[in-house]
Amino acid sequence: MKKLKHFKKALFMAALFAVSQIALGQDKNVDNEQPFSPPPTPPVLSNAEHTITSSGVSFYPNPCKETLNITLADDECSQSDVLTIYNITGKLVWQRVVNQQSCINISEFVTGVYIINCRGKSYKFQKV
């Protein structure tokens, strides 16, 4: 009787151990996994060297405090490049014809997210 108790206990422990190995995700491929590898480096939102470029329009820094620099590509620059800035609610806050290189003084803007529209494309920037 005592041997039967020990056998049942040993059988239960072996079954529990086997189930715990499966529940913890340990299988025959465990040697190939790298569970403690570091996560990928997140992208930087922006700094003075980082520009957002698309369709020949680039602007920096983002986020910015006082001046937003806008650059239009040479081959696409024309006299009719109108740049508009809207606040997050859609209200027009700034509109001008811009040159190839332009600086916009945004120091009077309220802190928040703004949308730039130029050449049929929209971009976001943040005033801090």
N, CA, C and O atoms as a GROMACS GRO file, in nm:
protein
  512
    1MET      N    1   0.081  -0.118   0.000
    1MET     CA    2   0.000   0.000   0.000
    1MET      C    3   0.086   0.126   0.000
    1MET      O    4   0.058   0.224  -0.069
    2LYS      N    5   0.194   0.121   0.080
    2LYS     CA    6   0.284   0.234   0.088
    2LYS      C    7   0.352   0.258  -0.046
    2LYS      O    8   0.371   0.373  -0.087
    3LYS      N    9   0.389   0.149  -0.115
    3LYS     CA   10   0.452   0.162  -0.245
    3LYS      C   11   0.356   0.222  -0.346
    3LYS      O   12   0.398   0.299  -0.433
    4LEU      N   13   0.230   0.189  -0.337
    4LEU     CA   14   0.129   0.242  -0.428
    4LEU      C   15   0.113   0.392  -0.409
    4LEU      O   16   0.097   0.467  -0.506
    5LYS      N   17   0.116   0.436  -0.282
    5LYS     CA   18   0.108   0.580  -0.254
    5LYS      C   19   0.225   0.653  -0.315
    5LYS      O   20   0.208   0.759  -0.376
    6HIS      N   21   0.345   0.598  -0.298
    6HIS     CA   22   0.466   0.662  -0.351
    6HIS      C   23   0.463   0.662  -0.504
    6HIS      O   24   0.505   0.759  -0.568
    7PHE      N   25   0.412   0.552  -0.562
    7PHE     CA   26   0.403   0.545  -0.708
    7PHE      C   27   0.306   0.649  -0.760
    7PHE      O   28   0.336   0.717  -0.859
    8LYS      N   29   0.189   0.664  -0.696
    8LYS     CA   30   0.091   0.763  -0.739
    8LYS      C   31   0.148   0.904  -0.726
    8LYS      O   32   0.129   0.988  -0.814
    9LYS      N   33   0.219   0.929  -0.615
    9LYS     CA   34   0.279   1.060  -0.593
    9LYS      C   35   0.385   1.088  -0.700
    9LYS      O   36   0.392   1.198  -0.753
   10ALA      N   37   0.468   0.990  -0.730
   10ALA     CA   38   0.572   1.006  -0.830
   10ALA      C   39   0.511   1.027  -0.969
   10ALA      O   40   0.558   1.110  -1.046
   11LEU      N   41   0.406   0.952  -0.999
   11LEU     CA   42   0.336   0.967  -1.126
   11LEU      C   43   0.273   1.106  -1.138
   11LEU      O   44   0.281   1.169  -1.243
   12PHE      N   45   0.211   1.151  -1.031
   12PHE     CA   46   0.151   1.285  -1.030
   12PHE      C   47   0.257   1.394  -1.050
   12PHE      O   48   0.236   1.487  -1.127
   13MET      N   49   0.370   1.382  -0.981
   13MET     CA   50   0.478   1.480  -0.994
   13MET      C   51   0.537   1.479  -1.136
   13MET      O   52   0.569   1.585  -1.190
   14ALA      N   53   0.550   1.361  -1.195
   14ALA     CA   54   0.603   1.352  -1.332
   14ALA      C   55   0.506   1.417  -1.430
   14ALA      O   56   0.547   1.489  -1.521
   15ALA      N   57   0.377   1.391  -1.411
   15ALA     CA   58   0.276   1.452  -1.499
   15ALA      C   59   0.274   1.603  -1.482
   15ALA      O   60   0.265   1.677  -1.579
   16LEU      N   61   0.283   1.649  -1.357
   16LEU     CA   62   0.286   1.792  -1.329
   16LEU      C   63   0.408   1.858  -1.392
   16LEU      O   64   0.398   1.967  -1.448
   17PHE      N   65   0.523   1.793  -1.383
   17PHE     CA   66   0.645   1.846  -1.442
   17PHE      C   67   0.633   1.854  -1.593
   17PHE      O   68   0.674   1.953  -1.653
   18ALA      N   69   0.578   1.751  -1.655
   18ALA     CA   70   0.562   1.750  -1.801
   18ALA      C   71   0.467   1.860  -1.846
   18ALA      O   72   0.493   1.927  -1.945
   19VAL      N   73   0.358   1.878  -1.773
   19VAL     CA   74   0.262   1.982  -1.809
   19VAL      C   75   0.323   2.120  -1.790
   19VAL      O   76   0.300   2.210  -1.871
   20SER      N   77   0.401   2.137  -1.684
   20SER     CA   78   0.462   2.269  -1.661
   20SER      C   79   0.564   2.303  -1.768
   20SER      O   80   0.580   2.420  -1.803
   21GLN      N   81   0.632   2.203  -1.822
   21GLN     CA   82   0.727   2.228  -1.931
   21GLN      C   83   0.654   2.277  -2.055
   21GLN      O   84   0.701   2.369  -2.123
   22ILE      N   85   0.540   2.217  -2.084
   22ILE     CA   86   0.461   2.258  -2.200
   22ILE      C   87   0.399   2.394  -2.175
   22ILE      O   88   0.399   2.479  -2.265
   23ALA      N   89   0.346   2.417  -2.055
   23ALA     CA   90   0.279   2.543  -2.024
   23ALA      C   91   0.376   2.660  -2.028
   23ALA      O   92   0.336   2.772  -2.059
   24LEU      N   93   0.501   2.638  -1.998
   24LEU     CA   94   0.600   2.745  -1.999
   24LEU      C   95   0.658   2.768  -2.138
   24LEU      O   96   0.745   2.853  -2.156
   25GLY      N   97   0.609   2.693  -2.236
   25GLY     CA   98   0.654   2.715  -2.374
   25GLY      C   99   0.784   2.647  -2.405
   25GLY      O  100   0.846   2.677  -2.507
   26GLN      N  101   0.827   2.556  -2.319
   26GLN     CA  102   0.953   2.486  -2.345
   26GLN      C  103   0.923   2.363  -2.427
   26GLN      O  104   0.848   2.275  -2.385
   27ASP      N  105   0.980   2.359  -2.544
   27ASP     CA  106   0.962   2.245  -2.632
   27ASP      C  107   1.096   2.211  -2.696
   27ASP      O  108   1.200   2.259  -2.652
   28LYS      N  109   1.092   2.130  -2.800
   28LYS     CA  110   1.217   2.087  -2.863
   28LYS      C  111   1.291   2.202  -2.930
   28LYS      O  112   1.410   2.188  -2.960
   29ASN      N  113   1.224   2.315  -2.956
   29ASN     CA  114   1.289   2.429  -3.021
   29ASN      C  115   1.341   2.532  -2.922
   29ASN      O  116   1.382   2.641  -2.962
   30VAL      N  117   1.339   2.500  -2.794
   30VAL     CA  118   1.376   2.598  -2.693
   30VAL      C  119   1.522   2.644  -2.708
   30VAL      O  120   1.554   2.758  -2.673
   31ASP      N  121   1.608   2.559  -2.760
   31ASP     CA  122   1.748   2.598  -2.776
   31ASP      C  123   1.766   2.703  -2.886
   31ASP      O  124   1.865   2.776  -2.884
   32ASN      N  125   1.672   2.712  -2.981
   32ASN     CA  126   1.682   2.808  -3.090
   32ASN      C  127   1.623   2.944  -3.056
   32ASN      O  128   1.650   3.042  -3.125
   33GLU      N  129   1.544   2.950  -2.950
   33GLU     CA  130   1.478   3.075  -2.913
   33GLU      C  131   1.575   3.165  -2.837
   33GLU      O  132   1.668   3.118  -2.772
   34GLN      N  133   1.551   3.295  -2.845
   34GLN     CA  134   1.628   3.392  -2.769
   34GLN      C  135   1.530   3.478  -2.689
   34GLN      O  136   1.500   3.590  -2.728
   35PRO      N  137   1.481   3.425  -2.577
   35PRO     CA  138   1.376   3.496  -2.503
   35PRO      C  139   1.422   3.626  -2.438
   35PRO      O  140   1.339   3.710  -2.406
   36PHE      N  141   1.551   3.643  -2.419
   36PHE     CA  142   1.598   3.762  -2.351
   36PHE      C  143   1.670   3.860  -2.443
   36PHE      O  144   1.753   3.939  -2.398
   37SER      N  145   1.639   3.854  -2.572
   37SER     CA  146   1.700   3.950  -2.664
   37SER      C  147   1.637   4.087  -2.640
   37SER      O  148   1.518   4.095  -2.612
   38PRO      N  149   1.714   4.195  -2.650
   38PRO     CA  150   1.661   4.329  -2.624
   38PRO      C  151   1.562   4.371  -2.732
   38PRO      O  152   1.573   4.328  -2.847
   39PRO      N  153   1.465   4.454  -2.695
   39PRO     CA  154   1.369   4.501  -2.796
   39PRO      C  155   1.437   4.594  -2.895
   39PRO      O  156   1.542   4.650  -2.865
   40PRO      N  157   1.378   4.613  -3.014
   40PRO     CA  158   1.439   4.704  -3.111
   40PRO      C  159   1.437   4.847  -3.060
   40PRO      O  160   1.350   4.885  -2.981
   41THR      N  161   1.533   4.926  -3.104
   41THR     CA  162   1.542   5.066  -3.064
   41THR      C  163   1.426   5.144  -3.124
   41THR      O  164   1.404   5.136  -3.245
   42PRO      N  165   1.351   5.219  -3.042
   42PRO     CA  166   1.240   5.295  -3.098
   42PRO      C  167   1.290   5.413  -3.180
   42PRO      O  168   1.398   5.466  -3.151
   43PRO      N  169   1.215   5.456  -3.282
   43PRO     CA  170   1.259   5.570  -3.362
   43PRO      C  171   1.251   5.699  -3.282
   43PRO      O  172   1.164   5.714  -3.195
   44VAL      N  173   1.340   5.791  -3.310
   44VAL     CA  174   1.341   5.922  -3.246
   44VAL      C  175   1.233   6.007  -3.311
   44VAL      O  176   1.222   6.011  -3.433
   45LEU      N  177   1.152   6.077  -3.229
   45LEU     CA  178   1.048   6.162  -3.285
   45LEU      C  179   1.110   6.265  -3.377
   45LEU      O  180   1.070   6.278  -3.493
   46SER      N  181   1.209   6.339  -3.327
   46SER     CA  182   1.275   6.436  -3.412
   46SER      C  183   1.385   6.506  -3.336
   46SER      O  184   1.388   6.506  -3.213
   47ASN      N  185   1.474   6.566  -3.410
   47ASN     CA  186   1.573   6.660  -3.358
   47ASN      C  187   1.613   6.750  -3.474
   47ASN      O  188   1.556   6.739  -3.582
   48ALA      N  189   1.707   6.837  -3.453
   48ALA     CA  190   1.742   6.935  -3.557
   48ALA      C  191   1.793   6.869  -3.684
   48ALA      O  192   1.778   6.925  -3.793
   49GLU      N  193   1.854   6.750  -3.673
   49GLU     CA  194   1.907   6.684  -3.791
   49GLU      C  195   1.803   6.598  -3.862
   49GLU      O  196   1.825   6.558  -3.976
   50HIS      N  197   1.692   6.571  -3.797
   50HIS     CA  198   1.590   6.483  -3.852
   50HIS      C  199   1.488   6.565  -3.930
   50HIS      O  200   1.431   6.660  -3.877
   51THR      N  201   1.465   6.529  -4.053
   51THR     CA  202   1.367   6.602  -4.134
   51THR      C  203   1.260   6.506  -4.182
   51THR      O  204   1.284   6.386  -4.195
   52ILE      N  205   1.144   6.559  -4.208
   52ILE     CA  206   1.036   6.482  -4.268
   52ILE      C  207   1.028   6.525  -4.413
   52ILE      O  208   1.005   6.643  -4.442
   53THR      N  209   1.047   6.432  -4.504
   53THR     CA  210   1.053   6.466  -4.644
   53THR      C  211   0.953   6.382  -4.723
   53THR      O  212   0.943   6.261  -4.704
   54SER      N  213   0.881   6.447  -4.810
   54SER     CA  214   0.790   6.378  -4.900
   54SER      C  215   0.747   6.477  -5.007
   54SER      O  216   0.719   6.592  -4.976
   55SER      N  217   0.742   6.434  -5.129
   55SER     CA  218   0.699   6.519  -5.241
   55SER      C  219   0.778   6.648  -5.250
   55SER      O  220   0.723   6.752  -5.285
   56GLY      N  221   0.907   6.644  -5.218
   56GLY     CA  222   0.989   6.762  -5.230
   56GLY      C  223   0.970   6.864  -5.120
   56GLY      O  224   1.020   6.976  -5.132
   57VAL      N  225   0.900   6.830  -5.012
   57VAL     CA  226   0.878   6.920  -4.900
   57VAL      C  227   0.946   6.860  -4.776
   57VAL      O  228   0.922   6.744  -4.744
   58SER      N  229   1.029   6.939  -4.708
   58SER     CA  230   1.087   6.893  -4.583
   58SER      C  231   1.076   7.004  -4.480
   58SER      O  232   1.081   7.123  -4.514
   59PHE      N  233   1.061   6.966  -4.355
   59PHE     CA  234   1.054   7.064  -4.248
   59PHE      C  235   1.117   7.008  -4.122
   59PHE      O  236   1.115   6.887  -4.097
   60TYR      N  237   1.174   7.098  -4.042
   60TYR     CA  238   1.242   7.061  -3.919
   60TYR      C  239   1.256   7.184  -3.831
   60TYR      O  240   1.244   7.295  -3.884
   61PRO      N  241   1.281   7.173  -3.703
   61PRO     CA  242   1.273   7.052  -3.620
   61PRO      C  243   1.128   7.020  -3.588
   61PRO      O  244   1.040   7.104  -3.603
   62ASN      N  245   1.106   6.902  -3.545
   62ASN     CA  246   0.972   6.858  -3.506
   62ASN      C  247   0.985   6.767  -3.386
   62ASN      O  248   1.036   6.656  -3.401
   63PRO      N  249   0.942   6.807  -3.269
   63PRO     CA  250   0.867   6.926  -3.231
   63PRO      C  251   0.956   7.050  -3.229
   63PRO      O  252   1.079   7.039  -3.223
   64CYS      N  253   0.893   7.167  -3.233
   64CYS     CA  254   0.970   7.292  -3.234
   64CYS      C  255   0.906   7.394  -3.140
   64CYS      O  256   0.790   7.381  -3.099
   65LYS      N  257   0.986   7.496  -3.106
   65LYS     CA  258   0.939   7.599  -3.013
   65LYS      C  259   0.910   7.731  -3.082
   65LYS      O  260   0.804   7.790  -3.062
   66GLU      N  261   1.004   7.778  -3.165
   66GLU     CA  262   0.993   7.914  -3.219
   66GLU      C  263   0.992   7.921  -3.371
   66GLU      O  264   0.912   7.994  -3.429
   67THR      N  265   1.080   7.846  -3.436
   67THR     CA  266   1.095   7.858  -3.581
   67THR      C  267   1.086   7.722  -3.646
   67THR      O  268   1.154   7.627  -3.604
   68LEU      N  269   1.002   7.712  -3.749
   68LEU     CA  270   0.990   7.591  -3.828
   68LEU      C  271   1.053   7.619  -3.964
   68LEU      O  272   1.012   7.711  -4.033
   69ASN      N  273   1.153   7.541  -4.001
   69ASN     CA  274   1.224   7.558  -4.127
   69ASN      C  275   1.160   7.470  -4.234
   69ASN      O  276   1.138   7.351  -4.213
   70ILE      N  277   1.130   7.530  -4.348
   70ILE     CA  278   1.066   7.460  -4.460
   70ILE      C  279   1.160   7.466  -4.580
   70ILE      O  280   1.215   7.572  -4.610
   71THR      N  281   1.179   7.353  -4.648
   71THR     CA  282   1.260   7.348  -4.769
   71THR      C  283   1.178   7.279  -4.878
   71THR      O  284   1.123   7.171  -4.857
   72LEU      N  285   1.172   7.344  -4.994
   72LEU     CA  286   1.106   7.286  -5.110
   72LEU      C  287   1.212   7.244  -5.210
   72LEU      O  288   1.311   7.316  -5.228
   73ALA      N  289   1.195   7.132  -5.275
   73ALA     CA  290   1.294   7.081  -5.371
   73ALA      C  291   1.307   7.178  -5.489
   73ALA      O  292   1.208   7.238  -5.532
   74ASP      N  293   1.430   7.192  -5.541
   74ASP     CA  294   1.460   7.282  -5.653
   74ASP      C  295   1.371   7.259  -5.774
   74ASP      O  296   1.309   7.351  -5.826
   75ASP      N  297   1.367   7.134  -5.818
   75ASP     CA  298   1.299   7.104  -5.943
   75ASP      C  299   1.148   7.122  -5.936
   75ASP      O  300   1.082   7.132  -6.039
   76GLU      N  301   1.094   7.126  -5.815
   76GLU     CA  302   0.949   7.140  -5.803
   76GLU      C  303   0.908   7.278  -5.754
   76GLU      O  304   0.788   7.305  -5.742
   77CYS      N  305   1.002   7.364  -5.725
   77CYS     CA  306   0.971   7.494  -5.667
   77CYS      C  307   0.905   7.584  -5.772
   77CYS      O  308   0.953   7.597  -5.884
   78SER      N  309   0.795   7.646  -5.733
   78SER     CA  310   0.728   7.740  -5.821
   78SER      C  311   0.678   7.858  -5.739
   78SER      O  312   0.684   7.855  -5.616
   79GLN      N  313   0.631   7.959  -5.806
   79GLN     CA  314   0.583   8.079  -5.738
   79GLN      C  315   0.448   8.056  -5.670
   79GLN      O  316   0.404   8.139  -5.591
   80SER      N  317   0.383   7.946  -5.699
   80SER     CA  318   0.249   7.923  -5.645
   80SER      C  319   0.245   7.819  -5.534
   80SER      O  320   0.139   7.762  -5.508
   81ASP      N  321   0.358   7.793  -5.469
   81ASP     CA  322   0.360   7.698  -5.359
   81ASP      C  323   0.304   7.764  -5.234
   81ASP      O  324   0.374   7.840  -5.166
   82VAL      N  325   0.179   7.735  -5.207
   82VAL     CA  326   0.112   7.792  -5.090
   82VAL      C  327   0.120   7.691  -4.978
   82VAL      O  328   0.085   7.574  -4.995
   83LEU      N  329   0.165   7.736  -4.864
   83LEU     CA  330   0.175   7.651  -4.746
   83LEU      C  331   0.071   7.700  -4.646
   83LEU      O  332   0.067   7.819  -4.613
   84THR      N  333  -0.011   7.610  -4.597
   84THR     CA  334  -0.112   7.645  -4.498
   84THR      C  335  -0.090   7.562  -4.373
   84THR      O  336  -0.048   7.446  -4.380
   85ILE      N  337  -0.117   7.622  -4.258
   85ILE     CA  338  -0.105   7.553  -4.130
   85ILE      C  339  -0.240   7.562  -4.060
   85ILE      O  340  -0.297   7.670  -4.046
   86TYR      N  341  -0.290   7.447  -4.018
   86TYR     CA  342  -0.416   7.438  -3.945
   86TYR      C  343  -0.388   7.385  -3.805
   86TYR      O  344  -0.296   7.306  -3.785
   87ASN      N  345  -0.469   7.430  -3.707
   87ASN     CA  346  -0.456   7.369  -3.575
   87ASN      C  347  -0.529   7.235  -3.577
   87ASN      O  348  -0.588   7.198  -3.678
   88ILE      N  349  -0.525   7.163  -3.466
   88ILE     CA  350  -0.580   7.028  -3.463
   88ILE      C  351  -0.732   7.027  -3.483
   88ILE      O  352  -0.788   6.924  -3.520
   89THR      N  353  -0.799   7.140  -3.457
   89THR     CA  354  -0.944   7.146  -3.477
   89THR      C  355  -0.980   7.181  -3.620
   89THR      O  356  -1.098   7.181  -3.656
   90GLY      N  357  -0.880   7.211  -3.704
   90GLY     CA  358  -0.906   7.241  -3.845
   90GLY      C  359  -0.913   7.389  -3.876
   90GLY      O  360  -0.942   7.426  -3.990
   91LYS      N  361  -0.887   7.474  -3.778
   91LYS     CA  362  -0.891   7.619  -3.801
   91LYS      C  363  -0.761   7.664  -3.870
   91LYS      O  364  -0.651   7.627  -3.827
   92LEU      N  365  -0.775   7.742  -3.976
   92LEU     CA  366  -0.658   7.796  -4.047
   92LEU      C  367  -0.588   7.897  -3.957
   92LEU      O  368  -0.649   7.994  -3.912
   93VAL      N  369  -0.458   7.875  -3.931
   93VAL     CA  370  -0.383   7.966  -3.844
   93VAL      C  371  -0.272   8.040  -3.918
   93VAL      O  372  -0.222   8.141  -3.868
   94TRP      N  373  -0.233   7.992  -4.037
   94TRP     CA  374  -0.124   8.056  -4.112
   94TRP      C  375  -0.133   8.013  -4.257
   94TRP      O  376  -0.156   7.895  -4.286
   95GLN      N  377  -0.114   8.108  -4.350
   95GLN     CA  378  -0.112   8.075  -4.493
   95GLN      C  379  -0.027   8.177  -4.566
   95GLN      O  380  -0.047   8.297  -4.552
   96ARG      N  381   0.068   8.129  -4.645
   96ARG     CA  382   0.155   8.216  -4.723
   96ARG      C  383   0.206   8.139  -4.845
   96ARG      O  384   0.205   8.016  -4.849
   97VAL      N  385   0.251   8.217  -4.946
   97VAL     CA  386   0.329   8.160  -5.056
   97VAL      C  387   0.471   8.150  -5.003
   97VAL      O  388   0.525   8.248  -4.951
   98VAL      N  389   0.532   8.034  -5.016
   98VAL     CA  390   0.665   8.012  -4.960
   98VAL      C  391   0.770   7.999  -5.069
   98VAL      O  392   0.741   7.957  -5.182
   99ASN      N  393   0.892   8.036  -5.034
   99ASN     CA  394   1.006   8.023  -5.123
   99ASN      C  395   1.067   7.885  -5.107
   99ASN      O  396   1.017   7.801  -5.031
  100GLN      N  397   1.176   7.862  -5.179
  100GLN     CA  398   1.246   7.735  -5.170
  100GLN      C  399   1.293   7.709  -5.026
  100GLN      O  400   1.282   7.597  -4.977
  101GLN      N  401   1.345   7.811  -4.959
  101GLN     CA  402   1.388   7.802  -4.819
  101GLN      C  403   1.306   7.904  -4.740
  101GLN      O  404   1.313   8.023  -4.768
  102SER      N  405   1.230   7.859  -4.644
  102SER     CA  406   1.147   7.950  -4.564
  102SER      C  407   1.157   7.914  -4.417
  102SER      O  408   1.173   7.797  -4.381
  103CYS      N  409   1.147   8.016  -4.334
  103CYS     CA  410   1.142   7.998  -4.189
  103CYS      C  411   1.010   8.058  -4.141
  103CYS      O  412   0.978   8.172  -4.174
  104ILE      N  413   0.936   7.983  -4.065
  104ILE     CA  414   0.808   8.030  -4.014
  104ILE      C  415   0.821   8.052  -3.865
  104ILE      O  416   0.860   7.961  -3.792
  105ASN      N  417   0.788   8.172  -3.819
  105ASN     CA  418   0.790   8.203  -3.677
  105ASN      C  419   0.661   8.150  -3.615
  105ASN      O  420   0.553   8.201  -3.643
  106ILE      N  421   0.673   8.048  -3.532
  106ILE     CA  422   0.555   7.989  -3.469
  106ILE      C  423   0.552   8.017  -3.319
  106ILE      O  424   0.477   7.953  -3.246
  107SER      N  425   0.633   8.112  -3.274
  107SER     CA  426   0.640   8.140  -3.130
  107SER      C  427   0.507   8.187  -3.074
  107SER      O  428   0.481   8.171  -2.955
  108GLU      N  429   0.422   8.246  -3.157
  108GLU     CA  430   0.291   8.295  -3.112
  108GLU      C  431   0.183   8.186  -3.117
  108GLU      O  432   0.073   8.206  -3.066
  109PHE      N  433   0.214   8.071  -3.177
  109PHE     CA  434   0.118   7.961  -3.183
  109PHE      C  435   0.098   7.904  -3.043
  109PHE      O  436   0.191   7.905  -2.962
  110VAL      N  437  -0.020   7.854  -3.016
  110VAL     CA  438  -0.048   7.785  -2.890
  110VAL      C  439   0.017   7.647  -2.896
  110VAL      O  440   0.022   7.586  -3.002
  111THR      N  441   0.066   7.599  -2.783
  111THR     CA  442   0.125   7.466  -2.776
  111THR      C  443   0.024   7.361  -2.822
  111THR      O  444  -0.091   7.361  -2.778
  112GLY      N  445   0.067   7.272  -2.911
  112GLY     CA  446  -0.021   7.167  -2.960
  112GLY      C  447   0.025   7.108  -3.091
  112GLY      O  448   0.137   7.132  -3.135
  113VAL      N  449  -0.062   7.030  -3.152
  113VAL     CA  450  -0.032   6.964  -3.278
  113VAL      C  451  -0.094   7.045  -3.392
  113VAL      O  452  -0.208   7.091  -3.382
  114TYR      N  453  -0.017   7.063  -3.500
  114TYR     CA  454  -0.062   7.140  -3.616
  114TYR      C  455  -0.046   7.056  -3.742
  114TYR      O  456   0.033   6.962  -3.746
  115ILE      N  457  -0.121   7.092  -3.843
  115ILE     CA  458  -0.116   7.021  -3.971
  115ILE      C  459  -0.072   7.118  -4.079
  115ILE      O  460  -0.131   7.224  -4.098
  116ILE      N  461   0.034   7.080  -4.150
  116ILE     CA  462   0.085   7.159  -4.262
  116ILE      C  463   0.028   7.099  -4.389
  116ILE      O  464   0.026   6.977  -4.406
  117ASN      N  465  -0.018   7.183  -4.478
  117ASN     CA  466  -0.067   7.137  -4.607
  117ASN      C  467   0.011   7.211  -4.714
  117ASN      O  468   0.011   7.334  -4.719
  118CYS      N  469   0.079   7.135  -4.800
  118CYS     CA  470   0.157   7.192  -4.910
  118CYS      C  471   0.164   7.090  -5.022
  118CYS      O  472   0.189   6.972  -4.998
  119ARG      N  473   0.142   7.136  -5.142
  119ARG     CA  474   0.150   7.050  -5.261
  119ARG      C  475   0.057   6.930  -5.252
  119ARG      O  476   0.091   6.821  -5.296
  120GLY      N  477  -0.060   6.950  -5.194
  120GLY     CA  478  -0.159   6.844  -5.188
  120GLY      C  479  -0.134   6.737  -5.084
  120GLY      O  480  -0.208   6.638  -5.079
  121LYS      N  481  -0.032   6.753  -5.000
  121LYS     CA  482  -0.001   6.656  -4.897
  121LYS      C  483  -0.015   6.722  -4.760
  121LYS      O  484   0.001   6.844  -4.748
  122SER      N  485  -0.044   6.643  -4.659
  122SER     CA  486  -0.056   6.694  -4.523
  122SER      C  487   0.050   6.632  -4.434
  122SER      O  488   0.083   6.514  -4.448
  123TYR      N  489   0.104   6.712  -4.344
  123TYR     CA  490   0.208   6.669  -4.250
  123TYR      C  491   0.171   6.722  -4.113
  123TYR      O  492   0.100   6.822  -4.102
  124LYS      N  493   0.219   6.656  -4.008
  124LYS     CA  494   0.193   6.702  -3.871
  124LYS      C  495   0.323   6.752  -3.810
  124LYS      O  496   0.431   6.698  -3.837
  125PHE      N  497   0.311   6.856  -3.727
  125PHE     CA  498   0.422   6.896  -3.644
  125PHE      C  499   0.368   6.938  -3.510
  125PHE      O  500   0.248   6.966  -3.497
  126GLN      N  501   0.455   6.944  -3.411
  126GLN     CA  502   0.412   6.979  -3.276
  126GLN      C  503   0.483   7.104  -3.230
  126GLN      O  504   0.605   7.116  -3.242
  127LYS      N  505   0.406   7.198  -3.176
  127LYS     CA  506   0.460   7.320  -3.114
  127LYS      C  507   0.468   7.291  -2.965
  127LYS      O  508   0.368   7.255  -2.903
  128VAL      N  509   0.586   7.307  -2.908
  128VAL     CA  510   0.605   7.285  -2.764
  128VAL      C  511   0.634   7.414  -2.693
  128VAL      O  512   0.652   7.415  -2.571
   0.00000   0.00000   0.00000
